[in-house]
């Protein structure tokens, strides 16, 4: 099985792909029932079939909205809430309550009229739908102010992503702790990628260094890159780059404010 990575917004020219969306979905596609001499148990095949049925109903628009609902649910849980209504989710996301109920009802029966949705249960179900259940390892590049802010924030951990490694080329930062992680020299990257199962690379480095880090990640088999630099990265077509820019987000917000 090979992950096929898709994103809701972006542009594709030749072998270059840049995405500026808010959600990245990884779908598993099964091309056979097992390798020679090995077969998949019936229960596994049953789960794969069910997952494929869910994937058929998971359009990019729905996936993007579900990820926003998940963010609201996670924060609501932190606030000590145990249930939430579609109206409350709507107030935080701007998505019409009817659309929220329609999105969720496409995957099963969630919530009770007059009571709302059980937050713990809905978080678990949405994570299954988005296939983000479990733990996913991240390698973070850059131990400066931005890198430290990312590493010590709970934003990734809340959704099952674990920053497992932090790399930097600055010898003054190597060996120092950032949260619970010790900064490693960049020279160790290749060995780490060969042994660790890192799935995502997060770039908090100067723009001039970003392309080289992206190239090294691609060479190590990483297919999802979050880019917090201002560089436009050139990557193979099977690698997804999500570029996060506060300036772009601000321009987007100002457009609707001034319109």
N, C-alpha and C positions, 0 to 999 in steps of 0.2 A: 504494500500500500504506500502511496506517495501523496503527501499533502499538496493540495492545489490551493494556492493562496489568492484570495480575491479581496478587493476593497471597493467601497461604494463610489468614490469619486477619484478621477485621475486622468492621466493621458498616457498613451502608449505610442511611441515613435521608434520603429525598428526594435532594438534590444534595450531601449531606455524606457523606464517606467517610473514616474513620480506620483505619489498619492498624497492628497491633502485632506483626506476624510477623517472621521472620528472613530471608525471601527474597521478592524481587519478580521476577516472570517477565514478559518482554515477548514476545508472540507476534506474528508477522507473518501477516496474512490477505490473500490475494490475491483480488480481486474480478473481475479480468479478465486477459486475456493481453497487455495493453498499451494505450497510449493511442492516439487516432486518428492514423494516419500512422506509428505506431511499434509494433514488435512486439518481444517479448523473445526473445533467442536460445534455441534448444532446450536448450543446456546449463544456462542460467539456470532455465528452466521445470522441467527435470529436478531441479535442486537444490531448487526451491521445493516440488515434489511430495514429494521425500524429506523435507524439513523438516516438511511437514505430516503425514507419516506418523509422524515422531518425536513431533510435538506431540500426536498422537492418543494416544500411549502415555505422555505426560508428565502424569500427574495432579499435583495440587497437593501431595499427600503425598510422592510420589516426588521432585518438584522440590525440596521443602524438605530432604529427606534428601540428595539429590545435592549441594546447596549445602554441607551439613555435611561430606560426604566431601571435597569440593573444598578446604575449609578445612584439613582434616587433611593432605591430600596436599601442599598448598602449604607448610605448616609442616615436613612431613617432608622435602621437597626442600631447604628452608633448612638443615635439620640434616645435609645431606649424604647422605641415603638415596636409593637408586636404585630400590628395590622395597619393597612393603609388602603384608602379608597382610590378608584380610578380618577376621581376628581382631584384628589391631593397630588397624584402623580402628574396629572395634567398641569396643575399650577406650577410645578417645578420644571416641566419639560416643554410646555407650550403645545403639546399634542392634545387634540380633542379627546375627551373621555370616551366617546363612542369609538374612536379609532383605537384607543388603548385596549378596550374590551374586545374589539374585533381582532386585533393582533394576537392577543392571548388566547382567545377562543379557538383560533386556528390550530392550536396545539393541544387542546384539552380543556377540561373544566377547572377553572381556577376561581377562587373567591366565592363569597356568598352575598346575596342581595341584602343590603342593609348592614352588613358586617364589614365587607371589604376583603382584601387579600391578606392571607397569612404571610408575613414578610419572609420568614425563614424558608417556608415551603416554596414561595415564588422565586426567591433567589436561587434555590437549588434547581428548580425546573428551568429557569431561563439559562442558567449555566450549562445545563444539559443540552438545551436547544442550540446554544451558541457553541457548544463543544469546548467550553473553557473550564470544565470540571478538572480537578486535579492540580498538580503543581507544575509550573513552567519556569525554567531557569533563564535568567537574564544576565548578560555580561554588559556592564556599564563602563563607558570609556570617558575618562576625564574626572579627576578628583578635586576640581576647583569649586568655586561657590555653587555653580549650577549643579554639578555632579553630586556634591554633598547634599544639596537640597533634595534632589531626586532620590538619593540613596536612603535618606532618613525619613522620607515621606511614606505614608501608608497607602498611597494611591495605587501602587502596584500590588502590594500584599493583599489589599482588600479584595482583589479579583483573582487571586491564585497565582500571581506572578512573584517569583522570588529573585531578588538581585543576589546572585551567587558569587559574582566576581566584579571587582573594580580594577581597572587598569589605568596607568598613567606613565608618561615618558619622563616626567619630572622626578629625578632621584630624591628630591627633598620630600616628595609626597609618598614615594614607595616605602612600604613598611609601616606607614601610619594607619591608625584605625579610622574608619568612617562608619559610625554606628557600630555594628558588630562585625564588620568586614574589614580586613586588612588590604590596603592597596597593593596590587602586584605590579611588577615591571611589565611593560608592554611586550618585551621580548619573550615572555612566557605564553603569549596568546595562542600560538599554534599548538603547543602541547596541551593547553587547557581545552581547546576546541576539539581536539582528537579524543579526549578522554571524558569530557564532562556532560555532554548532551545539552549544551546551551542552545536554546531555540530562538532567542531574540537578542539583538544587539541594540543598545541605546547609546547614541552619540551625543555627549555633552562636551565637545571639543571645538577648538577654533575651526572656522570654515576651511582654512588652508590644509588642515590635517584630516578632514572628514573623508575625502575620497579614498585616501590610503587605508584608513580603518575599514571603510566599506569593502574595499577590494580584499582585504585580509579576512574579513568575515565571510564573504562569498566563497573565498578559497577554502575556508574551513567548514562550509556546508550550511551556514546560517542563511535563512531565506526571508526573515522579517527584520527590518531595521527601522528603528525610531530615530529620526534625525532632528536634533535640537539646534543644529548649526544653521548658518545661512547659506550653506553650499547646496548646489543642485547636483545630486549624485547620479552617476551613470552606472547602472547595474544591469545584469542579464534579465531577460523578460520573465523568468520564473522567480525573481526576487521582488518582494514588495517593500517599498520605502514609504514610510509615513513621515512627512515633514511637519513639525509643529512650530508655528511662528506666531508669537503674540501680536506682532505688527499686522499680520494678515487677518487675524481674528478681530483686531481692533477696527481695521478698515471695513470688515464685513459688518460689524456692529454699527459703525458710524453710518454706513450706507442706508441701513434700515431706519436709523434714528433720524437722518436728515431727509429721507425720501418723503 
